[in-house]
Amino acid sequence: MDVVLSPTLIITIVGGYFLLLLFVAFLTGKGTANKDFFVANRQSPWYLVAFGMIGASLSGVTFISVPGMVGAAYLSAEVSNTVNMQFSYMQMVLGYLVGYAVIATVLLPLYYRLNLTSIYSYLDQRFGIASYKTGAAFFLLSRIIGASFRLYLVAMVLFIFVFDSWGVPFWVVSLLTIFLIWIYTFRGGIKTIVWTDTLQTSFMLIAVIMTIVELTSVMDISIGGLWNNIQSEGLGQIFFFEGGWSDPNNFFKQFLAGMFISIVMTGLDQDMMQKNLTCKNIGDAQKNMFSFSVILVFANFVFLMLGALLAIYAFQNGVEIDRSDSLYPTIALEHLSWQIGVAFIIGLVAAAYSSADSALTSLTTSFCVDFLGFKDGLETSIVESEETFNDDVTINHIASTDCHSNQGTGKIQTRYMVHVGFSFILFIVIVGFWLINDQSVINALFKFAGYTYGPLLGLYAFGLFTSRKVIDKFVPFVCLLAPLFTFIINTNSDVLLWGYQFGFELLLLNGMLTFIGLWLASEKQ
């Protein structure tokens, strides 16, 4: 590196970046009421939402973990049968496309027809209050863990390359990371995030492209010959069929996992859907989803190309890493030019915060709407007919509460307190993850998602594809037992399933068990 990025310089860069975000938050957060915080008054341009969602979907996990996984087996002879080795992650990405199509054609029309602020309100109308609270609770758990994983990456890099040399403990770095999000989202909410996500997506993609260009220059590889070079190093395999069902990289396992992961982690996730629900109408929301999904395929391929180049560079230059997640930061901050170091720091912070900031807002939204009853004219109450859920429904509008009244002001103050509360919870989980993590973050994230998002998948599948009426009070027990049985089956799959090894398709098993449990706890409508 021509100029060493000192800890002071890194902090200055991060500080300047957050001043920019605060400026955007100041412009977008003026005079915001609860309706602006939760749904941006449904006035967001669809193309802005689509571009910002790219950064939120990729996040800091993709920014660091995906490039690190590509060459994990390449850099360590002891690693074999690694999940997502080489370009196998593209198999999941192709599955995402199918999942996003389901979201655009099935879920988005449902959410817009019911005029929802919290997507889990649907469960109240379809099943009952216990199902509604259960679905919202599983989202809160899932999103707390997911957001914590993403913020952990930022805190880890800042700690290793900045604060550790100053003797600052990791928990202080984590607290600072959370505080910076809180300070620019607590007022404007989703209205601010739609704009900041666009800015952060741009910085993240610029950082990746700059790194690829410099690596090809340093290793004397032409852009035109880049793919051939990657293949010649044995890193370019995309489709994996030969290993059979015992291979965690098997095409069918990863494709199906990608399809259902995108449905639950986007379509059944308040965080991702809240951005879509800020569009003016269903047509704009669908245009956003289709354009976003296509661009996301190309963006993920670029990240995998970066991972292959990083692995080749590390092998040729004897770069040693202790975990795959540190491959990109180590090379960017210690081996390439200072411009790449600056771009990496900004890109990392942008990548992590583009998903974590909206996660904090969606957690606040879900808790306020789903558990504290914040309606404020934000959504419409749907009363289904007694014959069937798909019959005509009667729409009763809830009277709007004036946000400038004493009641409205009190709710805004409560919203601030909830925002602070979830910030503290994220801080606790980040510190805990630092103490116990021993694997690639993206693998840990998807594995955990299989247990927490599975009940949501089962609930929505049962509600949409059957007309049976569940016994509402039994739903929480079904949604708790399904992950437990999933864990037991996964732990003993060698014996129970003739050597079968579960990968990310664990989510599908969990959703299926939830569906079966709901069927047993239901009756004909």
N, C-alpha and C positions, 0 to 999 in steps of 0.2 A: 504494500500500500504506500502510495506516494506521501500522503499525510496521514499520520495516525489520528484516529478519532478518539480524542481524550474523553473521559467521562464528562468533563465540563462542557465540551462541545456537543456531545450527544444530548445532554440535558437542555442545552440552549436550543438545539434543533427541535426537540419535543415541545419545549415551551413555546417556541414560535408557531409551531403547528397548532397547538391548542388555542393560542390567541386568535388564529384564523377561525377556528371552530366557534369560539365564543362570539366573534364578530357576526358570524352567520346566525348563531342562536339569538343574538340581540336583535337582528333585523327581522327574524321570523317569529320571535316569541312575544312581540309587543301585543298587549291586550288579549292574550289567549285565555279562553275559558275552557271548561272541561271538554266541550265538544271539539275544540281545536286540538286539545291535548290528545284525545282518544282517536278521532277520525279525521283531523285536519279539515273539518267542515265539508268533507267529501269534494274537495276542489283540486286535488293534486293532478298534474298532467301525467298521463299514463306512461309516456316515454321517459319521464324523469324517474318515476317509480321503477320502471323496468331496469334502467341502468343502475340505479342505487341498489336494487335487489341482487345484482351480480356480486357486488362486494359483500352484502350481508350473507349470501349463500356460500361464497368461497371462504370468507372469514380468515382469521389468523391461523386456524387449524389447517386450512388448505395452503396458506402462504408458507408455512414452515413444515408441516407434517407430510403433505403430499410429495414435495420434492425430496424429502428425506427418505421416504419409503421406497422410491424407485430403485435406488442403488443399495438398499440395506444388505441384500444377499451378495451383491457385487463387491462390497467393501469388506465383508466379513465371511471368511470361508466356513465359519461355524454356523452361520445362519442358513437354514434351508427351509423350503416350503413356506416362505414368508408371506403373510397376508398382504395383498396389494403390491407384490414385487413387480418390477419392470413397469409396463404400461397396463397391467391388468385392471387398474382402477378405472380405465375407460369403459370397461364392461359395465360397471356400476353407473357411470355417467350416461351410457346409452339407455340403461333402465330408467334413469331420471326422466328422459324424454317422454316415455310412455306415462310415467306418473304425473308429469306436469300436464299432459293432455287430459288425463282424468280430472285433475284439479280444475282446469279451464272449462271443461264441458259438463262436469257433474257438481262439484262442490261450489265453485263461484256462483253459478246461477242460483243455487240453494241459498247461499248467504245473502245475496242481493235481494232475492225474493222475500226473505224474512227480514231484510233491512237490519242486519245484526251489527252490533258493536263488538261484543264478545261472541265468537263463533260457537262457544259452548252453550249459549242460550238455546240453540237448536235441541240439545239433549233434554232440556226442561220441557220443551213442547212435545217432543217425541216420546219420552219415557216418563219423566217426572223429576222432582226436585233432588232426590238422592242420586240419580244418574247424572244430573247436571253438575252437582257439587263434586262428584267423583271424577268426572271428566276434567273439570277445571283444576282439581287438585293434582291429577296426574300431569297436566300441562305445567303447573307451577313447579313440580318436582323436576320434570324433564328439562324445562328451560333454565332453572337455577343451575343444574349440573352442566348443561351445554354452555351457558354463558360463562360459567366459572372456568371450564376447560379453555375457552378462547382467551379470556383475560389472563389466565395463568401463563400463557405463552408470552404475552407482553411483559408481565411482571418478571418472568424467568430471564428474558433477554436483558431487560434493564438492570436486574440484580447482578447477573453474571458479568456484564460488560461495563457497568457503571457503579452501582451502589455497593457491591461487595468490596471493591477496593477502598471505599470510604468507610467501611465498617458498619454500614447501615443494614439492619436485619431485613429478611425477606418480608416479614409481616408489615413493615413500614412501607415497603415498595408496593405491596398489594393494596394497602389502604390508600396510597396516593393514586394508584391506577383507578380505583373505584371512584374516588373523589372527583377526578377529572371528568369522568362520565357524568356524574350527578350534576355537576355545576353547569353543564350546558344543555341538559335535558329536563331538569326539574320544572322549568316553566313552559317551554314550547312543546314538549312531548313529541308526538309523531309528526306534527307540523314542521318542527325543526329538523327531525331526523330524515325526512324525505329529501331535504336539501343537503344536509351534511353527508348522507350516504352517497349521493352523487359525487360529491367532492372526494370522498374517501376511496370510492371505487377507482376513480381516475388516478390517484396517487399510487394505489396498489398495483394496477396494471402497468403503469409507467416504470415502477421499480423492477418488476419482473422482466420487462422487455429490455431495459437498460442492462440488467445483469446478464441476460442471454447474449446480447450484442458484445459485451466486454469479454465474456468467457470464450466465445467463438474467435474473437480477435487474439486473446492471449494464447489459445491453443492452436491458432492458425487453422481454423476450420471455416470454410465458406458457408454462408447461410444456405446456399443451394445444396451443399453436400452434407448438411447437418443430420438429416434423418439416416442417410447411408452410414454415417460415422457412428451413430447411436446403435444401429443394428449390428454393425461389425464388432462392437464391443459387447454384444450379447445382452443389450438392455432394451431392445425395441419390441419384444413380444407383447401383443395386445390381447389376443384370444387364447384361452387356456381350456382345452378339451381333454387332453391326453391323461390328466391325473385322475379323472373320474370324480365321484361324489366325495371322496376322502380329501380331495385337494381344496383348500380354502379359496383358491383363485379360480375354481371351476366357473366357466362362462355362465351356465344356467343359474348357479347359485348366486353369483354376483349380479347378474342382470335382474333377476327377480328381487333380490335384496335392494338394488338401486331403485326399482320401480316403487316398492312399498315404502322405502325410506323417504323418497321424495313426497309421496302422498301424506305420510304422517308428519314428517319434519317440516313440511311446507304447507300442505293443504289442511292439516288438522292442528296446525301450530298457530296460536294467536299472534305470535311475533311476526311471522311471515305474512299471514293473511291480513293483519292490521294495515300493512302498507297497501295491499290490493284494495282494501275497503275504503281507502281514501280517494280512489278514483271516482270520477263523476257518475259513471254508470257501468253496467255489466259489460257493454261492448268495449269500453276503454280498458277495463280490468282484464278481459280476455286477450286483447291485443298486447297488453303488458306481459301476460303470462307466456304467450306463444313466442314473442320476440325474445324475452328473457331466457327461455329454455334453450333456444337455438344458440344464442351467443354464449351461454354458459358451457356448452359442449366444447366450443373452440377455446374458451378461456382455460378450462381444465386441461386440455391437450397442451397448451402453452406451459402450464405449470409442470406437467410431466416432462416436457422437453427440458425445462430448466433443471429438474431433478436429475435427469440423465447426464446433463453437462456437468453438474456439480459433482456427481459420483465419479465421472471420468477424470475431472480435474483433481479431486481428492486422491484418487488412486495414483495418478501420474506424479503428484507432488508430495506424496507421503503425508497427507493431512490426516491426523488421527482424531476421531470423535468418540465420545463415550455413549452417545445415544443418537438415533437418527434425526431427532428433532433439532439437534444443534448443528447439523451439516450446513445448512444455508447461512445461519448467522455467523458461524465460524469463518467460512470462506469470504463472505461479504464484508465482514468487519476486520479481518486480519490478513487477508491475502489479495484483495482486489483494490482498486483505486478508491480514494476518499469520496469521489462522487457516488460510487456504488454504495459505499458505507452510509452516506447521507440518504440516498434513495431507499436503502433497505430499512433504515430506522423509521423513516416517514411511512414507507409502505407497510411495515409491520404494524405500526400503531394504527394506521388507517384500516388495515385489514381486520384487526381484532376489534376495533371500536365500531366499525360499520355494522357489525352484528351484535356486539355487546350493548351498545347504546339503545338499540331498538328492543333488545331483550329486556333491559331494565324498564323501559316504557311499557312493554307488553305485560310484564309481570304486574306492574302497577295497575294497568288497565283491567286485567283479568281479576285481580283481587278486589278492586273497587266495584266493578260491575257485577262479578259473579258471587262475591261473598259479602260485600257491603251494600249491594243494591243500588249502585249509582246508575239510575236510568237517565234522568235529566233530559228526556225527549230524544235520547240518542238512538233508540231503537224502537221497533214496533212489537207489540205483543201479539203473538199468533195463537189463535185458538183453533185447534184442529177439530174436525167433525168426529162424531162417535163411530161412524162406519169404518173409516180408514184414514190413515195419515195422508194419502195421496188425493183424497177428495177435496172439494172446495173448502177453503178456510175463511174464517171471519177475521178481519183485521181491526183491532181496536187500538187506536193511537193513545199512547200515554201522554198526558199533558206535560208540556215542557216546563221545567223549573227555571226561573230567572236566575242566571248565574250571578247577578249583581244583588240579589236579595240576601238576607241574613243566612238563609238555608244554603244558598249557592256558595256564599263565601265560606261557610263552615265546611262544605264538601271539598272546596279547593284546599283548605288547610289540612283536612284529613288526607287528601291525595298527596300533599307534600310529605306528611308523616309516613304514609305507606311507601313512598319513593325512597325515603331515608331508610326505612326498615329493610327493604329488599337490598339496598346497597350494602347494609351491614351483613346480611345473610350471604351475599356473594363473596364478601371479604372472608368470612369464616371458611367457606367451601374452598376458596382458592388456596388458603394457607394449608388446609387439610390435604388437598391434592398434591401440594409441594412435598409434603411429608411422606406420602405413600406411593406416588407415581413411579412406575418402573417400566413403562412401555410407551410406544408411540401414541400421542394424544388422539389422533384421528381414529385409531383402532379402539382405544378405550371409549371414545365418544360414541361410536356406532354400536359397540357392544352394550353399553349402558342404555342406549336408545332402544335397543331390542326389548329390554325389560320394562321401560317406562312408557314408551309410545305404543306398545302392543295393545294394552287395554283400550286406548283411544281408537286404534284401527278396528278392533272388534266391535266397539260401540257404534261407530259410524257405519260400518259395513252392515251390521244387524239392522240399524235404523233405516238405511237406504234401500236395502235389498230384500227385506221381509216386511210383512204387515202385522207381525205378531206383537202382542202387548206384553211387555215384561212386567214381572212383579218388582216394582221399583226398589223396595227395601232390600232385595237380595243382590242388587247390582253391585254395591261396594264390595261384598264378599266375593263375587265372581271376579271382579277386577283385581282383587288382592291374591286370590288363589291362582289365577292364570299365570302371573309371573313366577310364583313359587313352583308350580308344576313345570314351567319352562326351564327354570334353573335345575330342577331335579333331572329332567330329561337330558338337558345339555351336559350336565356333569357325568351322566352314565350312558351317553349315546353310543360309546364303543360297544357296550354289552347289549343295550336295548335295541339298537338299530344297526347291528352287524357291521360295526366299524365306521359308521357315518360320523363325520365331524361337522358341527354347525359353524358357519361363519356369520355374516351379517344377516342371513336369512332367519336368524333367531327371532327377529321381529315378526315374520310371517307365522311361525309356530305360536308365538304368544297371542297374536291376533286371532288365530284359528281357535285356540283354547278358550279365549274370551267369548268368541262367537258361539261355540258349543255350550259354554256355561250359560250364556244368555238365552239360548234356545231351551235349555232344560228349565230355566227359571221364567218361562213365558207361557202364554196361552194364546189360542186363536183369537183374533180381534173380532 
